[in-house]
Amino acid sequence: MAAQFDNSYARLGDDYSSPVQPTPTREPRWMLFNDALADTIHWPAAWRCTDTTLEQLAGNGLLAGSEPISTVYAGHQFGSYNPQLGDGRAILLGEWLSETGQRLDIQLKGAGPTPFSRGGDGRSPVGPVVREFLVSEAMHALGVPTTRALAAVATGEPVYRTGMEPGAVLTRVASSHLRIGTVQYFAMTQGGEGLAALIDYVVDRHFAQPWALAEDAGGTATNKATVLLAEVGKKLAVLVAHWQSLGFIHGVLNTDNMLLCGETVDYGPCAFIDGHNPDRVFSAIDVQGRYAYRNQPGIVHWNLSVLAQCLLPLIHDEQEQAVAMAQQLIDAFPQQYADAYSGFMATKFGFDGLRPDDKALVDGFFDVLGSDHLDFTLAFRWLTELAQDSVDQSPIADLFTPSAALKDWLPQWQARRAGTSEEAIARMASHNPVVIPRNHHIARAIARADAEDYSVMAAYYSRWQHPHQWLAGDENLAAAPTSDEIVHKTFCGT
């Protein structure tokens, strides 16, 4: 089949989305185009870095077959329910069907106001576009399920936030942008009107195979709502475990920022931990630390319980039975998370698997990192180089100095690793990155892009596509920030 646009979500009707046109921009300019992603999704050569495509991705025209809409959703924001949110600065062009039949949302972020902008301008400054492009693509290279960035375009027009900033548009790609908040809107704001059709759509699009298996198995405890809750729970457990294993802090884990497809979305005030601190918060708006690093698994579990509450009328006609069935699925999450996290930790420490008596060893490592303010990423890479007997062949000795407490901990790890397989060492090397998108590097890329220099953004994008390999120049890119380079606060850019 030929790759093309389809618009199945738009066909659900006006209750789910509103037609909208991107707002034209004055002097668009390419910032960065992701040829590797374009190849993966069979994006046409004629739609790449051409003048026509530049205009279309800046909002000055439409790609053939696209049918722009903005979607409605609700959400709990920092624990408080907002009954209607929606795509305030995002326009869904449609669903791209690749030559292999893969269905992907293509969305313009920052392309002007929509019916859900609530008085906002619908625009994005350059900074959030740079951050999302670089971090989402780095996360993909690290193996984390995530939305992707196809293109970044400067608009040539200012946007006004705390001051005047240059504007930009991001072309974002996702398995879909359907959120827990989407379900909330129809279940809570609309009192259930339209909910069943939405759940049918989501399951048919994302969980058709689990649903088919459930149907074949039969039983009164199976319907599309229970399949959706079970599958979303599994995906989110693995996703947040992966974040924790990399020291990644999302920053704004509201229910409207959790995709049902299990991909990381909305890289606003996100950041990676430098010196380890389980209570670390970067987001300038998270003044209470609700979304601190240590809280992320519990918050995701809470968000899943909100989804369950929305689905109760579709799970069973009897309220008590529906609650019991939903509770069973929600209660599975902690063990699902623990299993996923244990798997990541076994890999990161170079073990073939994690045993119950490894808990003290793992906890001891993190305790030392926290008490001695050691860099999360470099500490794990140091262990990797030790496991490979490659410390002297890498820059790690110049980048990371173990504390006395870490040296005291080390013999326990070395004794535990005795007899582990070569495969475990290979997995360890492929899961403990050399480079990550550190906050001060993102800040540098944004500062240069604000000055219309996109070369730093392009260089970082290229380097972070190979995060587990040492390359020339990594003494700077892999290093922890100096005291004057540390970024203490990040901002969402809305």
C-alpha positions in Angstrom: 0.0 0.0 0.0 1.0 3.6 -0.6 1.7 5.8 2.5 -1.1 8.3 3.0 -3.2 10.2 5.5 -6.3 8.8 7.1 -8.5 10.7 9.6 -10.4 8.0 11.6 -10.6 10.0 14.8 -12.1 13.0 13.0 -14.8 10.7 11.7 -16.0 10.0 15.3 -17.6 13.5 15.1 -17.7 16.9 16.6 -18.1 15.7 20.1 -14.5 14.4 20.0 -12.8 17.1 18.1 -13.2 20.4 16.3 -12.0 21.4 12.8 -9.3 24.0 12.9 -6.8 25.6 10.5 -3.2 26.4 11.4 -2.5 30.1 11.5 -0.1 31.3 8.8 3.4 32.5 9.8 5.5 35.3 8.3 9.0 34.0 7.6 9.3 30.3 8.4 12.8 28.7 8.5 14.0 25.2 9.0 15.5 24.5 12.4 15.9 20.7 12.1 14.3 17.8 10.1 14.5 14.2 11.3 15.4 12.2 8.2 15.8 9.0 10.2 12.2 9.1 11.5 11.0 10.1 8.0 12.6 7.0 6.6 11.0 4.8 9.3 7.5 6.0 8.7 7.9 6.1 4.9 7.5 9.9 4.7 7.6 11.0 1.0 10.9 12.5 -0.3 8.9 15.3 -1.7 7.6 16.2 1.8 11.0 16.6 3.4 13.2 19.7 3.3 11.5 21.5 0.5 10.2 25.0 0.4 6.6 23.8 0.1 6.9 21.5 3.1 8.5 24.2 5.1 5.4 26.4 4.5 3.0 23.5 5.3 4.7 22.6 8.5 4.8 26.2 9.6 1.0 26.5 9.0 0.9 28.2 5.7 -0.7 25.3 3.8 -1.8 21.7 4.3 -0.2 18.4 3.5 -2.3 16.5 0.9 -4.9 14.3 2.6 -4.6 16.0 6.0 -7.8 17.1 7.9 -6.7 19.4 10.8 -8.6 19.0 14.1 -8.1 19.9 17.7 -9.2 17.3 20.2 -11.0 17.7 23.5 -10.0 16.2 26.8 -10.1 17.0 30.5 -7.7 16.1 33.3 -6.5 16.2 36.9 -3.8 18.9 37.0 -1.8 18.6 40.3 -4.7 16.6 41.7 -7.5 19.1 40.8 -10.0 18.2 38.1 -10.3 20.5 35.1 -13.5 19.5 33.2 -12.3 20.7 29.8 -8.8 21.2 28.5 -8.1 20.1 24.9 -5.5 20.9 22.3 -4.8 24.5 23.2 -1.8 24.8 21.0 -1.7 21.6 19.1 -3.4 20.7 15.7 -3.7 17.1 14.6 -3.2 17.0 10.9 -4.4 13.4 10.7 -3.2 9.8 11.0 -0.3 8.8 8.8 -0.6 5.2 7.4 2.9 4.0 6.5 3.5 1.4 3.8 3.5 -1.3 6.5 0.1 -0.2 7.8 1.4 1.6 10.9 -1.0 4.3 12.0 0.6 7.4 13.6 -0.7 10.8 14.6 1.0 13.8 12.9 0.5 16.9 15.0 1.7 20.5 14.7 2.5 21.9 18.1 2.5 25.7 18.3 0.6 26.3 15.0 -1.9 28.8 16.4 -5.1 29.1 18.4 -7.8 26.4 18.5 -11.3 26.3 20.0 -9.6 24.9 23.2 -6.9 27.7 23.6 -8.9 29.4 26.4 -7.7 32.8 25.3 -4.1 31.8 24.6 -2.3 32.4 21.3 -1.7 28.7 20.5 1.9 29.5 19.8 5.1 28.0 21.1 8.4 29.8 21.8 11.6 28.3 20.3 12.7 26.9 23.7 10.0 24.3 24.3 10.3 23.1 20.7 14.1 22.6 21.0 13.7 20.8 24.3 11.0 18.5 23.1 12.7 17.7 19.8 16.0 16.9 21.5 14.7 15.1 24.6 12.0 13.0 22.8 14.5 11.8 20.2 17.2 11.1 22.9 14.6 9.1 24.8 13.8 7.1 21.7 17.5 6.3 21.3 17.6 5.2 24.9 14.8 2.7 24.2 12.0 4.5 26.1 8.5 4.5 24.5 7.9 8.1 23.4 6.4 10.5 21.0 8.8 11.5 18.3 9.9 14.8 16.6 9.8 14.9 12.8 10.5 18.6 12.3 11.1 21.9 14.0 10.4 25.1 12.1 11.0 28.7 13.3 8.1 31.0 12.5 9.9 34.3 12.1 7.4 35.8 14.5 7.6 36.6 18.2 5.5 35.1 20.9 4.9 36.8 24.3 5.3 35.1 27.6 7.2 36.8 30.4 8.8 38.7 27.6 9.2 38.6 23.8 10.6 35.3 22.4 11.0 33.9 18.9 8.3 31.4 17.9 8.5 27.9 16.5 6.3 24.9 15.5 7.1 21.3 16.3 5.8 18.4 14.1 5.2 15.6 16.5 4.5 12.0 15.8 2.8 9.6 18.2 1.0 6.2 18.1 -1.9 8.5 19.2 -2.5 11.5 21.4 -5.4 9.8 23.2 -5.0 10.4 26.9 -6.4 9.4 30.3 -7.8 12.9 30.2 -9.7 12.1 27.0 -11.5 9.3 28.8 -12.1 11.6 31.7 -13.8 14.2 29.5 -16.5 11.8 28.3 -16.8 9.9 31.6 -16.9 12.8 34.0 -17.5 16.1 32.2 -20.0 14.5 29.7 -21.5 12.1 32.2 -20.7 9.1 30.1 -22.1 10.4 26.8 -19.8 9.2 24.0 -17.6 7.1 26.3 -18.5 3.7 24.9 -17.7 4.8 21.4 -14.3 6.2 22.5 -13.4 3.0 24.3 -14.3 1.0 21.3 -12.1 3.2 19.2 -9.1 3.1 21.5 -9.2 -0.7 21.9 -9.6 -1.3 18.2 -6.7 1.0 17.4 -4.2 0.1 20.2 -5.3 -3.2 21.8 -7.0 -5.2 19.0 -4.8 -8.3 19.7 -5.3 -8.4 23.4 -9.1 -7.9 22.8 -9.1 -10.8 20.3 -7.3 -13.0 22.8 -9.8 -12.1 25.5 -12.7 -12.8 23.3 -11.3 -16.2 22.4 -10.8 -17.0 26.1 -14.4 -15.9 26.9 -15.7 -15.3 30.4 -18.0 -12.7 31.9 -15.1 -10.7 33.3 -13.9 -9.6 29.8 -15.0 -6.6 27.9 -13.3 -3.8 26.1 -13.1 -1.6 29.2 -11.3 -4.2 31.2 -9.0 -5.0 28.4 -8.2 -1.3 28.1 -7.5 -0.9 31.8 -5.4 -4.0 32.0 -3.3 -3.1 28.9 -2.8 0.5 29.8 -1.7 -0.5 33.3 0.9 -2.9 31.9 2.3 -0.3 29.6 2.5 2.5 32.2 4.2 0.2 34.7 7.0 -0.5 32.3 7.2 3.1 31.1 7.6 4.7 34.6 10.1 1.9 35.6 12.2 2.8 32.5 12.1 6.5 33.5 13.2 5.6 37.0 16.1 3.5 35.7 17.4 6.5 33.8 16.9 9.2 36.4 14.3 10.9 34.2 11.8 13.3 35.7 8.8 14.1 33.6 7.8 17.1 35.6 4.0 17.3 35.0 2.4 13.9 35.4 -1.2 15.2 35.1 -3.7 12.7 33.8 -3.9 14.8 30.6 -0.2 14.1 30.0 -0.6 10.3 30.1 -1.1 8.6 26.8 -3.2 5.5 26.6 -0.7 4.0 24.1 2.0 4.1 26.8 4.3 6.6 25.2 6.0 9.5 27.0 4.4 12.8 26.0 4.7 16.5 26.7 8.3 17.3 27.4 7.7 20.6 29.2 9.7 21.0 32.5 11.3 17.6 32.2 14.9 16.9 33.2 17.4 14.2 34.0 18.9 13.9 37.5 22.6 14.9 37.7 23.6 14.5 41.4 21.3 11.8 42.7 18.4 13.0 44.9 15.2 11.0 45.1 13.3 14.1 46.1 14.5 16.1 43.1 12.1 18.4 41.4 12.9 20.6 38.4 9.6 22.0 37.3 9.1 25.6 38.4 5.4 25.1 38.8 5.7 22.0 41.0 6.2 23.9 44.2 4.9 21.1 46.5 7.0 18.4 44.9 4.0 16.3 43.8 5.9 15.0 40.8 9.3 14.5 42.3 11.5 11.7 41.1 10.6 9.3 43.9 6.9 10.0 43.5 6.5 9.1 39.9 5.5 5.4 40.2 2.9 6.3 42.8 1.5 9.1 40.7 1.2 6.9 37.7 -0.7 4.4 39.8 -3.0 7.1 41.0 -3.6 8.2 37.4 -4.5 4.6 36.5 -7.0 4.5 39.3 -8.7 7.6 37.8 -8.9 5.8 34.5 -10.5 2.9 36.3 -13.1 5.1 38.0 -14.1 6.4 34.5 -14.5 2.9 33.1 -16.7 1.5 35.9 -20.0 1.9 34.0 -18.6 -0.1 31.1 -16.9 -2.8 33.2 -20.1 -4.2 34.7 -23.7 -3.1 35.2 -23.5 -3.8 38.9 -21.5 -1.1 40.7 -20.1 -3.4 43.3 -19.0 -6.0 40.7 -17.5 -3.2 38.5 -15.5 -1.8 41.4 -14.2 -5.3 42.4 -13.1 -6.1 38.8 -11.4 -2.7 38.4 -9.7 -2.9 41.8 -8.1 -6.2 40.9 -6.6 -4.6 37.8 -5.4 -1.5 39.6 -3.9 -3.6 42.4 -1.8 -5.5 39.8 0.1 -2.3 39.0 2.6 -2.3 42.0 3.8 -5.8 41.2 3.9 -5.0 37.4 6.0 -1.9 38.2 8.3 -3.9 40.6 8.9 -6.6 38.1 9.8 -4.1 35.4 12.0 -2.0 37.7 13.8 -5.2 38.9 14.5 -6.1 35.3 16.0 -2.7 34.5 18.0 -2.8 37.7 19.4 -6.2 37.0 20.5 -5.0 33.6 22.0 -1.8 34.9 24.0 -3.6 37.6 25.2 -6.3 35.3 23.3 -9.2 36.8 21.5 -12.0 34.9 18.5 -11.3 37.2 17.7 -9.6 40.5 17.3 -11.8 43.6 15.4 -10.9 46.7 18.6 -10.5 48.7 19.9 -8.0 46.2 17.7 -5.3 47.7 20.2 -4.2 50.3 23.0 -4.0 47.6 20.9 -1.9 45.3 19.5 0.3 48.1 23.1 0.8 49.4 24.3 2.0 46.0 21.5 4.6 45.7 22.0 5.7 49.3 25.7 6.4 48.6 24.8 8.3 45.4 22.4 10.5 47.4 24.5 11.1 50.4 27.6 11.8 48.4 25.8 13.7 45.6 27.3 11.5 42.9 26.1 11.7 39.3 23.4 9.2 38.5 24.4 8.5 34.9 28.2 8.5 35.4 28.0 6.2 38.4 26.3 3.5 36.4 28.6 4.0 33.5 31.6 3.7 35.9 30.2 0.3 37.0 29.9 -0.7 33.3 33.5 0.2 32.5 34.6 -1.8 35.6 32.5 -4.8 34.4 34.1 -4.6 31.0 37.7 -4.0 32.3 37.7 -0.9 30.1 38.2 1.9 32.6 41.6 2.7 31.2 40.3 2.7 27.6 37.5 5.2 28.3 37.3 8.8 29.6 35.4 7.6 32.7 38.3 8.1 35.2 38.5 11.8 34.2 34.7 12.2 34.5 33.8 10.3 37.6 35.5 10.0 41.0 34.0 7.4 43.3 33.6 8.5 46.9 35.1 6.6 49.8 31.6 5.2 50.6 31.2 4.0 47.1 34.6 2.3 47.1 33.5 0.6 50.4 30.3 -0.6 48.6 32.1 -1.9 45.5 33.4 -5.3 46.9 29.8 -6.4 47.6 28.9 -5.7 43.9 32.0 -7.5 42.6 31.3 -10.5 44.7 27.7 -10.6 43.6 28.7 -10.4 39.9 31.0 -13.4 40.2 29.8 -16.0 37.6 27.4 -13.7 35.7 27.3 -14.1 32.0 29.0 -12.2 29.2 25.5 -11.5 27.9 24.8 -9.7 31.2 27.8 -7.4 30.6 26.7 -6.7 27.0 23.2 -5.8 28.3 24.7 -3.6 31.0 26.7 -1.7 28.4 23.6 -1.2 26.2 21.5 0.2 29.1 23.9 2.5 30.9 24.3 5.5 28.7 27.5 7.5 28.2 25.6 10.6 27.3 22.1 11.9 28.1 20.4 15.2 27.2 21.7 17.0 30.3 19.8 20.2 31.4 22.7 22.6 30.8 23.2 21.2 27.3 19.5 21.7 26.5 19.8 25.3 27.9 22.8 25.9 25.6 20.9 24.6 22.5 17.9 26.8 23.4 20.1 29.9 23.8 21.7 29.4 20.5 18.4 28.6 18.7 16.9 31.8 20.2 19.7 33.6 18.3 18.8 31.7 15.1 21.8 29.4 15.3 20.5 25.8 15.1 23.9 24.1 14.7 24.2 23.2 18.4 20.7 21.7 18.3 21.6 19.6 15.3 24.9 18.5 16.8 23.3 17.4 20.1 20.5 15.6 18.2 23.1 13.7 16.2 25.3 12.8 19.2 22.4 11.6 21.4 21.3 9.1 18.8 24.2 6.8 20.0 24.0 7.2 23.7 25.8 4.0 24.8 29.0 4.6 22.8 32.0 6.7 23.7 32.9 9.1 20.9 35.5 11.8 20.4 34.7 14.9 22.4 32.6 13.1 25.0 34.8 14.5 27.8 32.6 17.5 27.6 29.2 16.0 26.6 29.4 13.2 29.1 30.6 15.3 32.0 28.3 16.3 34.9 27.6 20.0 35.1 29.9 22.3 37.0 28.4 24.2 39.9 27.7 27.2 37.6 26.2 25.1 34.9 23.6 23.4 37.0 20.0 24.1 35.9 17.8 24.2 39.0 14.5 25.0 37.4 12.8 24.1 34.1 9.7 25.6 32.6 6.8 24.2 30.6 6.8 27.0 28.0 3.0 27.1 27.6 
